Amino acid sequence: MRGGSLVARCMLIGVFGATPSWAGDPFEIEVYDGTSNAVWVPGIELHLNSWATGNRRDYEAPEAPLHGQIHATLEPSLGITPFWELGGYLQAAWRTEDGVVDWAGVKLRSKLVTPESFHPNWRFGVNLEISYLPSAYDHDRWGSEVRPILAWHNPRWLFALNPILDQPLAGADAKYGPSFDPATKIAVTVGPVALGVEYYATLGPLGAILPWSRQEQQIFEAVGLLAVPHLELNLGLGEGLTADSAGVVFKTIVGWEFEREEIPAPRAPSRAR
């Protein structure tokens, strides 16, 4: 059958190491927790990720090796309704191995989440994303992401899960279907900071999960600053657990959520005395 032959081809790819090579998003290393900007309130984040020693997987030209890259991603966002937020990513890369500083693509996203009134502890949502990257950073160029969001929180603890499906929209990999890229986070509030552990993986196409050695598996120890209103500061150190993701990755997220200015209601005209 045609469907069976497709699965068989994916399994052969995983076992014998032929192209395509499956990879998660190295520009945005973050677990979504189901929060969003307030209505008509903008936000901005800067993601800085260094793959100085992490990820030594071989890549075929024109795609550049991830090892040695430093990424900067600017992410503006805007709350549209209590449950809908729009955002985008403007990406740049410095390839330290060959000294190239490069534009690395653009992404647009639409995030839908349960409003704050839904439940005091549970948050659910989904983030929908479309992307275009130069061939040096994604040999398929066009891609999409469906990121379900499940989170539970209270004043002390946060548990968040993103079972991500990453689907190429063009190129050689599109026919293999979505890749499964789960991500999860556990954090505890300790005074003015949140201490957490984050996990990111790329397991390969849903129909043929890759062998362990070819999967990307990373654990991050992270700390987030909570003491400054409107400021987001998150620092993380990640270690690869498999041959294809071995090494150390540093990540930083700096963000600011603007406060909406309340426009005072016009005063009623005073009556003549």
LINMOLIN-V688834 format. One line per field, one symbol per residue. ss: DSSP state (~ for helix, > for strand, _ for the rest). psi: psi as a letter, one per 30 degrees, with the letter a starting at -180 (. if undefined). A space follows every 50 residues. Layout:
ss=???
psi=???
//
This chain:
ss=_~~~~~~~~~~~~~~~______________________>__>>>>>>>>> __________________>>>>>>>>>>>>>__>>>>>>>>>>>>____> >>>>>>>>>>>>>________>>>>>>>>>>>_________>>>>>>>>> >>>___>>>>>>>>>>>>_____~~~__>>>>>>>>>>>>__>>>>>>>> >>__>______~~~_>>>>>>>>>>_____>>>>>>>>>>__~~~__>>> >>>>>>>________________
psi=leeeeeeeeeeeeeefglllkkkajfejjkkkggllklkgkllkkjkjkj hefkjgkkkkkgkkkekgkkkkkkjllkkelfgkkkllkjklkjjfeggk kkkglkkkljkklklffekfekklakkkkklkklfffjffdkllkjjkkk kklafelkkkkjikkjjkflaffeffakkjikklkkkkkjbglkklkkkk ljfakefikllefflkkkkkklkkkffjkfkkjkkkjkkkflefgkakkk kkkklkkkkkkkjkkkkkkkkk.
//
